[in-house]
Amino acid sequence: MTSAKAIPLVGTVGVPARYGGFETLAEQLCRHVSAKDVQFVVYCERSAYREDERSADFAGHRRIFLPLRANGVASMFHDALALIDAVFRRNADQVFIFGYSGAWILPVLKLLRPRVRYIVNVDGMEWRRDKFSTPARLLLKALEWCAARTASVVIADNNALAGLFRARYHSEPVVIAYGGDHTVLPAAPTVSNTAPQGHYLAIARIEPENNTETIIQGCIAADVPLVFIGNWKANAYGLALRERYGNAAGITLLDPIYGQADLAPWRAGAIGYIHGHSVGGTNPSLVEALFHTRRMVSFDCAFNRATLSGAGGYFTDADDLAALLRDGLPPIDDDELATLRATYRWDAIAARYLSLLKR
């Protein structure tokens, strides 16, 4: 019996997920797709895992650890090294690429290995993010162009994002979202003594385009308790906000929590979820929240409305948010919530990816 053809997964920190949405996607693909159907080869950042965590096997799939960082500028070289290994050493006939950090090398690979199928999930037009300088935005635009023009298949995780790509590059992306039901634990968690109840919850990277300060100000103005989980120490913006609001009444600012069991008490005690992302496609934290609350309020942008099919409440500034919170957020209708949850289940999403990879 012949073994399944290996398909490299390039562009993540690695599996199990310890960073963001791409890592979660890679992990869930490994967990939901049998290695007998497709053998994934996941390239990982070596320094992100302890030596005793660097087993070559993950859920029946394979991991390869690279010495370069998979984030920031270094990701351009991490991903390029992975692509070179995948195409020339492992002779892959298709490669699944997360993001476009390594897209600068795709035109060369396409020239040298034209029969390889390069599948690129383009994420969410990173150059639109406020945190990047003008030179960084120009570089990201160039990388996006390389990905869009040379990829065999472009995947967008959101209909609104697909529309932007369609208009910008006159090509038709395949739309496949993220899942969120991996956050539902087998047994309902007991709310711990350290996790308050009756709060609104926000989980995000602490960046201006995620409207972090707007969320805090809106909750203070509405006099409702907020628990905000994020990487406050990662940049000057986060440190300044923590200094400014860390002791504000009703505001609890927590460092990142990645383990689902550790997040569970905070989710179980929340009466609603506030989502401030303004850039990107389907933000994983928003999809995950659908499986833990019926009360959602999101920043008003095309991406969030597309993800939720218009369900929940929407705000554009702190005053909007405060008014919504004072009035009390109405729950999402049962049928609407059931439809949304069915859309973002990993078994269905993995099946779509498997179909695409085997096509």
C-alpha positions as CSV (number, residue, x, y, z in Angstrom):
1,M,0.0,0.0,0.0
2,T,1.5,3.4,-1.0
3,S,1.7,6.1,1.7
4,A,-0.2,9.4,1.4
5,K,1.6,12.1,-0.6
6,A,3.2,14.6,1.7
7,I,2.0,18.2,1.6
8,P,4.2,20.8,3.3
9,L,2.6,23.5,5.5
10,V,4.8,26.6,5.4
11,G,4.4,29.9,7.2
12,T,3.5,29.2,10.8
13,V,5.4,29.2,14.1
14,G,4.4,25.5,14.3
15,V,2.1,23.0,15.9
16,P,0.6,22.7,18.5
17,A,-0.6,26.3,18.1
18,R,1.1,28.9,20.4
19,Y,0.7,32.1,18.5
20,G,-2.3,32.9,16.3
21,G,-4.9,31.9,13.7
22,F,-2.5,30.3,11.2
23,E,-1.0,28.1,13.8
24,T,-4.5,27.1,15.0
25,L,-5.5,26.3,11.4
26,A,-2.4,24.1,10.9
27,E,-3.0,22.3,14.1
28,Q,-6.7,21.6,13.4
29,L,-5.9,20.4,9.9
30,C,-3.4,17.9,11.4
31,R,-6.0,16.8,14.0
32,H,-8.9,16.5,11.5
33,V,-7.2,15.1,8.4
34,S,-6.0,11.6,8.6
35,A,-2.3,11.1,7.6
36,K,-3.6,8.2,5.5
37,D,-5.4,10.7,3.3
38,V,-2.8,13.5,3.4
39,Q,0.6,13.5,5.2
40,F,1.2,17.1,6.3
41,V,4.8,18.2,6.9
42,V,4.7,21.3,9.2
43,Y,7.7,23.6,9.3
44,C,8.1,25.0,12.9
45,E,10.2,27.6,14.6
46,R,12.7,25.6,16.7
47,S,13.0,28.2,19.5
48,A,9.2,28.2,20.1
49,Y,9.3,24.6,21.5
50,R,11.4,23.1,24.3
51,E,13.8,20.4,23.3
52,D,11.6,17.7,24.8
53,E,8.7,19.1,22.7
54,R,10.4,18.6,19.4
55,S,9.1,15.2,18.4
56,A,9.0,14.7,14.7
57,D,5.4,13.3,15.0
58,F,2.3,15.4,15.6
59,A,-1.1,13.7,15.3
60,G,0.4,11.3,12.8
61,H,1.8,14.1,10.7
62,R,5.4,15.3,10.6
63,R,7.2,18.3,12.0
64,I,10.4,19.9,10.8
65,F,12.1,22.5,13.0
66,L,14.0,25.4,11.5
67,P,16.6,27.6,13.3
68,L,15.0,30.9,12.1
69,R,12.2,32.9,13.7
70,A,8.8,32.6,12.0
71,N,7.7,36.2,12.9
72,G,8.8,39.7,12.0
73,V,11.3,40.3,9.2
74,A,12.9,36.9,9.9
75,S,9.8,35.2,8.7
76,M,10.7,36.1,5.2
77,F,13.7,33.9,5.4
78,H,12.1,31.2,7.6
79,D,9.4,30.7,5.0
80,A,11.7,30.9,2.1
81,L,14.0,28.2,3.6
82,A,10.9,26.0,4.2
83,L,9.8,26.5,0.6
84,I,13.2,25.6,-0.8
85,D,13.3,22.5,1.4
86,A,9.7,21.5,0.4
87,V,10.2,22.0,-3.3
88,F,13.8,20.8,-3.9
89,R,14.5,18.4,-1.1
90,R,11.1,16.8,-0.6
91,N,9.9,17.2,-4.2
92,A,6.4,18.2,-3.1
93,D,4.0,18.6,-5.9
94,Q,1.9,21.1,-3.9
95,V,2.7,23.3,-1.0
96,F,0.2,25.0,1.4
97,I,1.5,28.5,2.4
98,F,0.1,30.5,5.3
99,G,0.5,34.2,4.7
100,Y,2.9,35.8,2.2
101,S,6.1,36.4,4.2
102,G,8.0,34.1,1.8
103,A,6.1,35.1,-1.3
104,W,9.2,37.0,-2.6
105,I,10.7,33.7,-3.6
106,L,7.6,32.3,-5.3
107,P,8.3,33.8,-8.8
108,V,11.7,32.0,-8.7
109,L,10.2,28.7,-7.6
110,K,7.4,29.1,-10.1
111,L,10.1,29.4,-12.8
112,L,12.2,26.5,-11.6
113,R,9.3,24.2,-10.6
114,P,6.4,25.3,-12.7
115,R,4.4,22.1,-12.0
116,V,4.2,22.6,-8.3
117,R,0.9,23.8,-7.0
118,Y,1.3,26.7,-4.6
119,I,-1.7,27.2,-2.4
120,V,-1.6,30.5,-0.5
121,N,-3.9,31.6,2.3
122,V,-3.3,35.3,2.1
123,D,-4.6,36.3,5.6
124,G,-6.0,39.9,5.7
125,M,-4.0,42.5,3.8
126,E,-1.4,43.0,6.4
127,W,-0.2,46.3,4.9
128,R,-3.5,48.0,6.1
129,R,-2.4,47.6,9.8
130,D,-1.6,50.9,11.6
131,K,1.4,49.4,13.4
132,F,3.5,49.2,10.3
133,S,5.7,52.1,9.0
134,T,5.4,53.3,5.4
135,P,8.4,51.2,4.2
136,A,7.0,48.1,5.9
137,R,3.6,48.7,4.3
138,L,5.3,49.0,0.9
139,L,7.2,45.8,1.5
140,L,4.0,44.0,2.6
141,K,2.1,45.2,-0.5
142,A,4.9,43.9,-2.7
143,L,4.8,40.5,-0.9
144,E,1.0,40.4,-1.3
145,W,1.4,41.1,-5.0
146,C,3.9,38.3,-5.4
147,A,1.5,35.9,-3.6
148,A,-1.6,37.0,-5.5
149,R,0.1,36.9,-9.0
150,T,2.1,33.7,-8.6
151,A,0.0,31.4,-6.4
152,S,-1.8,28.6,-8.1
153,V,-4.7,29.0,-5.7
154,V,-5.4,31.9,-3.3
155,I,-7.5,31.2,-0.2
156,A,-9.3,34.0,1.6
157,D,-10.9,33.3,4.9
158,N,-13.7,35.9,4.6
159,N,-16.1,36.9,1.9
160,A,-15.3,40.6,2.4
161,L,-11.6,39.9,2.1
162,A,-12.3,37.9,-1.1
163,G,-14.1,40.9,-2.5
164,L,-11.1,43.1,-1.9
165,F,-8.8,40.7,-3.6
166,R,-11.1,40.2,-6.5
167,A,-11.2,44.0,-7.0
168,R,-7.5,44.5,-6.5
169,Y,-6.1,41.5,-8.5
170,H,-9.0,40.5,-10.7
171,S,-8.7,36.9,-9.5
172,E,-11.2,34.6,-7.7
173,P,-10.0,33.4,-4.3
174,V,-11.4,30.2,-2.7
175,V,-13.2,31.2,0.5
176,I,-12.6,29.0,3.5
177,A,-13.0,30.4,7.0
178,Y,-11.5,29.4,10.4
179,G,-13.2,27.2,12.9
180,G,-14.0,27.8,16.6
181,D,-15.4,24.7,18.1
182,H,-11.9,23.5,19.3
183,T,-12.4,25.8,22.2
184,V,-15.4,23.8,23.5
185,L,-14.0,21.5,26.2
186,P,-15.5,18.0,26.8
187,A,-16.6,19.0,30.3
188,A,-18.0,22.4,31.2
189,P,-15.4,24.2,33.2
190,T,-16.0,25.3,36.8
191,V,-15.5,29.0,37.1
192,S,-12.5,29.5,39.4
193,N,-12.2,31.9,42.3
194,T,-9.8,34.0,40.2
195,A,-12.3,34.4,37.3
196,P,-15.1,36.9,38.0
197,Q,-18.5,36.4,36.6
198,G,-20.8,39.0,34.8
199,H,-18.0,40.6,32.9
200,Y,-17.6,41.4,29.2
201,L,-14.6,39.6,27.6
202,A,-12.1,40.8,24.9
203,I,-9.2,38.7,23.6
204,A,-6.8,40.3,21.1
205,R,-3.3,41.3,20.3
206,I,-2.8,44.8,21.7
207,E,-2.6,46.9,18.6
208,P,-4.2,50.2,17.6
209,E,-6.2,48.6,14.7
210,N,-7.8,46.2,17.2
211,N,-9.4,49.3,18.9
212,T,-8.0,48.3,22.3
213,E,-8.3,51.7,24.0
214,T,-11.8,52.2,22.4
215,I,-13.0,49.0,24.1
216,I,-11.6,50.0,27.5
217,Q,-13.0,53.5,27.3
218,G,-16.4,52.3,26.2
219,C,-16.6,49.9,29.1
220,I,-15.5,52.6,31.6
221,A,-18.1,55.0,30.2
222,A,-20.9,52.4,30.5
223,D,-19.7,51.3,33.9
224,V,-19.5,47.6,33.0
225,P,-16.8,45.2,34.0
226,L,-14.3,44.2,31.4
227,V,-11.7,41.4,31.2
228,F,-9.2,42.1,28.4
229,I,-6.7,39.3,27.6
230,G,-3.8,40.3,25.4
231,N,0.0,40.8,25.0
232,W,0.3,44.1,26.9
233,K,4.1,43.8,27.2
234,A,4.8,43.3,23.5
235,N,5.0,47.0,22.5
236,A,5.0,50.5,23.8
237,Y,1.3,50.9,22.9
238,G,0.3,48.0,25.1
239,L,2.6,49.1,28.0
240,A,1.2,52.7,27.9
241,L,-2.4,51.4,28.0
242,R,-1.7,49.1,30.9
243,E,-0.1,52.0,32.8
244,R,-3.1,54.2,32.0
245,Y,-5.9,51.7,32.7
246,G,-4.4,48.9,34.7
247,N,-6.0,50.2,38.0
248,A,-9.2,51.5,36.5
249,A,-12.3,50.3,38.4
250,G,-13.9,47.3,36.7
251,I,-11.1,46.8,34.2
252,T,-9.0,43.7,34.4
253,L,-6.0,43.5,32.0
254,L,-4.5,40.0,31.7
255,D,-1.4,38.7,29.9
256,P,-1.9,36.3,27.1
257,I,-3.6,32.9,27.9
258,Y,-3.2,30.3,25.2
259,G,-4.4,27.1,26.8
260,Q,-8.1,26.4,26.2
261,A,-8.5,25.0,29.7
262,D,-7.0,28.2,31.2
263,L,-9.2,30.4,29.1
264,A,-12.3,28.4,29.9
265,P,-13.2,30.0,33.2
266,W,-12.9,33.5,31.8
267,R,-15.2,32.5,28.9
268,A,-17.7,30.8,31.2
269,G,-18.0,33.8,33.4
270,A,-18.5,36.3,30.6
271,I,-21.9,37.7,29.7
272,G,-20.8,38.9,26.3
273,Y,-17.8,39.3,24.0
274,I,-16.4,42.6,22.6
275,H,-14.4,42.4,19.4
276,G,-12.4,45.4,18.2
277,H,-10.5,44.1,15.1
278,S,-10.8,46.4,12.1
279,V,-8.4,44.7,9.8
280,G,-8.1,41.2,8.4
281,G,-10.6,38.6,7.3
282,T,-12.1,36.1,9.7
283,N,-10.5,36.8,13.1
284,P,-10.2,33.6,15.0
285,S,-11.1,35.1,18.4
286,L,-14.4,36.3,17.0
287,V,-15.3,32.9,15.6
288,E,-14.2,31.2,18.9
289,A,-16.4,33.5,20.9
290,L,-19.5,32.3,19.0
291,F,-19.2,29.0,20.8
292,H,-19.2,30.6,24.3
293,T,-21.7,33.5,24.2
294,R,-24.9,34.6,22.5
295,R,-24.1,38.3,23.1
296,M,-21.6,39.8,20.7
297,V,-20.6,43.4,19.9
298,S,-18.0,44.1,17.2
299,F,-16.2,47.0,15.5
300,D,-18.3,48.0,12.5
301,C,-16.3,46.9,9.4
302,A,-17.0,44.7,6.4
303,F,-14.9,41.8,7.8
304,N,-16.8,41.5,11.1
305,R,-20.2,41.8,9.5
306,A,-19.3,39.1,6.9
307,T,-18.0,36.8,9.6
308,L,-21.2,37.2,11.7
309,S,-23.6,37.6,8.8
310,G,-24.6,40.9,10.4
311,A,-25.6,39.3,13.8
312,G,-24.9,41.0,17.1
313,G,-24.2,44.7,17.8
314,Y,-21.7,47.0,16.1
315,F,-19.7,50.1,17.3
316,T,-17.5,52.7,15.6
317,D,-16.2,54.5,18.7
318,A,-16.2,54.5,22.5
319,D,-19.5,56.4,22.7
320,D,-21.2,53.9,20.4
321,L,-19.9,51.0,22.5
322,A,-21.0,52.6,25.8
323,A,-24.5,53.2,24.5
324,L,-24.8,49.5,23.4
325,L,-23.5,48.2,26.7
326,R,-25.8,50.5,28.7
327,D,-28.8,49.3,26.8
328,G,-27.8,45.7,27.2
329,L,-26.9,43.6,24.2
330,P,-29.7,41.4,23.0
331,P,-28.7,37.7,22.4
332,I,-28.3,36.4,18.9
333,D,-31.3,34.5,17.7
334,D,-31.1,30.7,18.3
335,D,-31.5,29.7,14.7
336,E,-29.0,32.4,13.6
337,L,-26.5,31.2,16.2
338,A,-26.9,27.6,15.2
339,T,-26.2,28.5,11.6
340,L,-23.1,30.5,12.5
341,R,-21.8,27.7,14.7
342,A,-22.3,25.1,11.9
343,T,-20.4,27.3,9.5
344,Y,-17.3,27.5,11.8
345,R,-16.9,23.8,12.8
346,W,-13.5,22.4,12.1
347,D,-14.7,19.0,10.7
348,A,-16.5,20.8,7.9
349,I,-13.6,23.3,7.3
350,A,-11.0,20.5,7.3
351,A,-13.2,18.6,4.8
352,R,-13.1,21.6,2.4
353,Y,-9.4,21.9,2.7
354,L,-8.9,18.2,2.1
355,S,-11.2,18.4,-1.0
356,L,-9.1,21.3,-2.3
357,L,-5.8,19.6,-1.6
358,K,-6.9,16.4,-3.3
359,R,-8.5,18.1,-6.3
